[in-house]
């Protein structure tokens, strides 16, 4: 029985904790696609990954982009090592910010241009503003959690300043 258990163990080759080999391969292929060309839409990434033999959905690609730290600069995706420093990231995405609206004392809703929320949220996360507890982004909306109403006011002022640039 002991030999059978050893036989059925997974390959000890290192990969991301909690992920499968196929998952890791998909992410590596995604990195290669982003490095090679100017892909600007998740639909294109889904198509290219399917062509490479991966069964993916837009939501799985979206999670991969977030987990890999991929940013959208202008109209294309870039890997973290290609992205600029946080201040430059904020300047690069400032034109995508449309408005910031408080939603209760701890939540701020930021509206962006369509397809830009992840890039803006990533830039905010990388800026490490002390008032930001965390961000969640969709396609054109970001939810930002703060610890208090006071820190929320600071955040809203920062974002409105950012949007006015």
RAVENFEN-V407645 format. One record per helix or strand. SS is the DSSP state (H for helix, E for strand). FROM is the first residue (numbers start at 1). LEN is the number of residues. If there is no record, write none. Layout:
ss = <SS | SS>
from = <FROM | FROM>
len = <LEN | LEN>
This chain:
ss = <H | H | H | H | E | E | H | H | E | E | H | E | E | H>
from = <2 | 21 | 42 | 58 | 71 | 76 | 80 | 86 | 97 | 107 | 117 | 134 | 141 | 149>
len = <7 | 16 | 10 | 11 | 3 | 3 | 3 | 11 | 6 | 6 | 11 | 4 | 5 | 15>
